[in-house]
Amino acid sequence: MKSKIKLLITGCMGRMGKQLIKTSNKDKNVKLVALTESKLINKKISGIVPELNTEKAISKADVIIDFTIPKCTFEVLKIASKLKKKVVIGTTGFSKKEENIIKKFSNKTAILKAGNMSLGINLLMYLTEIASKALGDKYLSKVFEVHHKHKKDFPSGTALMLGKGIAVGKNKDFYKLLGKKFLNKKIFPYSKKINFNSVRKGEIIGEHEVKFSSGKEIITLNHEAFDRALYSEGAITAAKWLQSKKPGLYSMRDVLNFE
């Protein structure tokens, strides 16, 4: 019989942390062995007392799932890479420099990083690359996203992922194509670069839209999420997939086996 994957969830009191606990408790192939939080909490959650991100906590697990903030992610990566524990990163808001540091950590252990864990979004990114390549430079593009009012970073990690998809399709450096980042605008312009508009309102889980325009026509690719379980189920699938992998930096594309 295949043994269960021992899982640690960081940021267990956060929105995604709570959702991940719920999803992992339903999965027969996963055993939740530890939870961590930035401050000590003197109560059991799912029968486990949350700890800080220490070697003691991280050594209990095979795979760590991290949906927190970059500072916490690096705390985890430092220890996990030393102990050769695998890490699924759903945290967003990393700088280019931080992305490079994550890449260095992946020389020591297997890391799967995705701005979005949903199957639909990863398919949308794949389609964005295909559309961008097919349409070429005659079409301008822009990315629009809506999230709940509690989300601090903008554009969302997913919107940036989609922007990278446009750049990959054009075979260009994403950071050179990065345009303006608008917040809560009703309308925003196309440009030769990729502009982003983020709206923060209500309790919306996530809406993303990529538009391509030639001036004569507009092509729109979009995705709407209305259940946070999408992301937690994707993250658990990623953790199970990552369990047998060698050191390296992986993405949901690897899990889903898109060409």
Beta strands, then each sheet from edge to edge (+ up, - down):
strand 1: 5-9
strand 2: 30-35
strand 3: 63-66
strand 4: 86-89
strand 5: 110-113
strand 6: 140-147
strand 7: 178-183
strand 8: 194-200
strand 9: 206-213
strand 10: 218-225
strand 11: 248-250
sheet 1: 2+ 1+ 3+ 4+ 5+ 11+
sheet 2: 7+ 8+ 6+ 9- 10+
end
